Amino acid sequence: MLNDTPRTFVGATTFHVDGMTCRRCHDAVTDQIGRLPGVVEVHIDAATGTVTVTAETPVDRVDVAAAVRTAGYELRP
């Protein structure tokens, strides 16, 4: 993570994830991120490898990275 990037976010933030290529990938990442408190929507574009997370309360980017890792993938810096 970049030093000038805020650790938490509210609203929509897009992350890049390596290795998502199929429906199972989509479902696993969506499920894990969707479990985070404050997350209200997860939109994945497997073609571009992006995940847009919308939160109504502050969500820690470290928690998003951990959720993606639990699903078997890694965030790209």
Legacy VTK file of the C-alpha trace (Angstrom):
# vtk DataFile Version 3.0
C-alpha trace
ASCII
DATASET POLYDATA
POINTS 77 float
0.000 0.000 0.000
1.235 3.498 -0.744
2.106 5.683 2.230
-0.181 8.519 1.110
-3.188 6.228 0.633
-5.669 6.454 3.513
-5.883 3.159 5.406
-9.690 3.186 5.580
-12.333 4.201 3.080
-16.056 4.923 2.875
-17.898 4.874 -0.448
-16.619 3.090 -3.553
-12.961 2.093 -3.916
-11.445 -0.059 -6.659
-8.722 -2.639 -6.090
-6.740 -4.754 -8.560
-6.627 -8.495 -7.896
-4.269 -10.970 -9.555
-5.531 -14.295 -10.855
-9.321 -13.887 -11.064
-10.356 -15.562 -14.293
-13.567 -17.509 -13.683
-16.959 -17.528 -11.989
-15.573 -19.417 -8.979
-12.997 -16.661 -8.526
-15.724 -14.049 -8.677
-17.885 -15.872 -6.139
-15.050 -16.553 -3.681
-13.769 -12.970 -3.670
-17.290 -11.512 -3.497
-18.181 -13.764 -0.573
-15.072 -12.975 1.459
-15.149 -9.197 0.930
-18.914 -9.116 1.427
-18.446 -10.494 4.949
-16.532 -7.400 6.074
-18.501 -5.076 8.369
-19.613 -1.952 6.514
-19.382 -3.427 3.006
-22.667 -2.994 1.138
-21.649 -3.945 -2.418
-18.868 -5.808 -4.216
-18.578 -5.523 -7.995
-16.002 -7.617 -9.826
-14.806 -7.182 -13.384
-12.821 -10.362 -14.027
-11.785 -9.152 -17.482
-9.841 -6.245 -15.996
-9.027 -7.891 -12.655
-10.713 -5.150 -10.665
-12.923 -5.293 -7.592
-14.962 -2.254 -6.598
-15.989 -2.293 -2.949
-18.657 0.061 -1.649
-18.770 0.670 2.097
-21.219 2.625 4.222
-18.897 2.744 7.251
-15.070 2.872 7.306
-13.448 -0.306 5.975
-9.747 -0.981 6.425
-7.851 -1.738 3.219
-5.811 -4.315 5.159
-9.046 -6.195 5.882
-9.945 -6.160 2.177
-6.490 -7.547 1.334
-6.907 -10.281 3.965
-10.359 -11.201 2.613
-8.967 -11.469 -0.923
-6.082 -13.593 0.366
-8.545 -15.892 2.187
-10.340 -16.358 -1.150
-7.027 -17.472 -2.649
-5.946 -14.324 -4.497
-3.732 -11.287 -3.917
-4.284 -7.551 -4.251
-1.929 -5.867 -6.651
-0.214 -2.755 -5.256
LINES 1 78
77 0 1 2 3 4 5 6 7 8 9 10 11 12 13 14 15 16 17 18 19 20 21 22 23 24 25 26 27 28 29 30 31 32 33 34 35 36 37 38 39 40 41 42 43 44 45 46 47 48 49 50 51 52 53 54 55 56 57 58 59 60 61 62 63 64 65 66 67 68 69 70 71 72 73 74 75 76
